Amino acid sequence: MYEYIEDRVLEVANYIVESGATVRQAAKKFGISKSTVHKDMSERLRYIDPNVAEQVREAVSYTHLRAHET
């Protein structure tokens, strides 16, 4: 995998974990498509850093649950 892709994946992942952002919010923040964010988080991240991948899964699940609490 190209280094610039790994860098992007980690940068987006850390943003999601720290801010609790949704895939849509992360895509807008980094100027990439939602499908790219989704592929980065669901496929690429687990090979780059499995620990961060788990943190992202937890953050996204929590964000998804929070959005439905109304």
C-alpha positions in Angstrom: 0.0 0.0 0.0 1.3 3.5 -0.8 2.5 5.5 2.1 0.2 8.4 1.3 -2.8 6.1 1.6 -1.6 4.8 5.0 -1.0 8.3 6.2 -4.6 9.3 5.1 -6.2 6.3 6.7 -4.5 7.0 10.0 -5.2 10.7 9.9 -8.9 10.1 9.2 -9.1 7.3 11.8 -7.6 9.5 14.5 -10.0 12.3 13.6 -13.0 9.9 14.0 -11.7 8.6 17.3 -10.9 12.0 18.8 -14.0 13.9 17.5 -16.6 11.1 17.3 -17.2 12.2 13.7 -19.4 10.3 11.4 -18.2 8.9 8.1 -20.0 11.8 6.3 -18.4 14.4 8.6 -14.9 12.8 8.1 -15.3 12.8 4.3 -16.3 16.4 4.3 -13.4 17.4 6.6 -10.8 15.6 4.5 -12.3 16.3 1.1 -12.7 12.7 0.1 -15.8 10.6 -0.7 -17.8 8.7 1.9 -17.0 5.5 0.1 -13.3 6.2 0.5 -13.7 6.8 4.2 -15.7 3.6 4.5 -13.2 1.5 2.6 -10.3 3.0 4.6 -11.9 2.4 7.9 -13.5 -1.0 7.2 -10.8 -2.6 5.1 -7.4 -0.8 5.0 -7.1 0.3 8.7 -7.2 -3.2 10.1 -4.0 -4.1 8.2 -2.3 -0.8 9.1 -3.2 -0.6 12.8 -5.6 -3.2 14.3 -5.8 -1.3 17.6 -6.9 1.9 16.0 -9.3 0.0 13.9 -11.0 -1.3 17.0 -11.2 2.2 18.4 -12.8 3.5 15.2 -15.4 0.7 15.3 -16.3 1.6 18.8 -16.4 5.3 18.0 -18.6 4.8 15.0 -20.9 2.4 16.8 -21.3 4.9 19.6 -21.9 7.8 17.2 -24.5 5.7 15.3 -26.3 4.8 18.6 -26.2 8.4 19.8 -27.8 9.6 16.6 -30.8 7.4 17.2 -31.4 8.4 20.8 -34.1 11.0 20.1 
